[in-house]
């Protein structure tokens, strides 16, 4: 059997099977590429979220030193934990 570009010496069903197999291979390759790109995008997004959260946490801790910690100077009967949490929450929401 001699194969030339664009021509084959196969019967009709053989050509059809080859074309179907080529389409299947292309589809599988496209699917694999889509999955790879989606996984990479998901991982990049997750890494950015982790990075942003750590920046927010670090910034919050710096601001909390000036906003929340002075509340600890009061006696426990005056300052409740809830008050400190509210100030910390306010500080964190202001950062975002």
N, C-alpha and C positions, 0 to 999 in steps of 0.2 A: 504494500500500500504506500503510495506516495502522497505526502501532504504538501500542499502549496498554500500560500497565503490566501485565505478566503475560499479555498476549495478543499474538499475531502472526498475520498473514494469510499464513503460509507453509505449504507442505505438510509432512508429517511428517519427511521427510529433511532439509529445510532447518532445522527446529527442532533436530533431533538434531545436525546439523553445527555450528550455533551453540553449542549446549550443550557439545559436545566441544571446540570452539575456546576457549570460556571456561574450561573445566577445564584445558586445556593452558596457557593464559596464566597461570592461577593457579598451576599447578604450576611453571612456569618462574620466575615471580616468587618463589615460596617457595624454589626451589632457589638462585636468585641471592642471596636474603637469607641463606640458610644458608651459602653460600660466603663472603659478605661478613662474616658474624659469625665464622665459623671463621678467616678470614684476620686479622680484627682481634684475636681471642683469641690466635692464634698469634704475631702481632707483639707484643702486650702481654706475653705469656709470655716471648718472646725478650728484650724490653727489660728485663723484671724480672730475668731470668737474668744479662744483661750488667751491670745495676746491682749485683746481689748479688755477682757475681764481682769487680767493681771495688772494692766495699766490703771483701770478704774479702781481696783483694790489698793494699789500702791498710792494713788492720788487720794483716795478716801482715807487711808491711814494717815497720810500727811495732814489732811484737813481735820481729821478726827482729833489729832494731837492738840489742835488749837480750839476746836469747838466742843468736843465731848469730854476730854480729860479734865478741864477745869471744873466740870460738874462733880468730879470725884473728890474735890477738895471739901465739899459739904459733908456733913454727917449723914450716915445711912438713913436716918429718920427723915431727913429733908429731901434727899434725892433718891428716887426710886430707879430701879433698873429700867423700867419702862420709859422714863424720861430720857435716859441715856440712849436707848434704842431709837426713840423718836428723833433725837438730835442727829444721831448717826444716819438714820434713814433719810432725813432731810438733807444732810450733807451729801449723801450718795446720790440722791435724786437730782441735786443741783449740779453735780459733776456731769451726769449723763446728759 
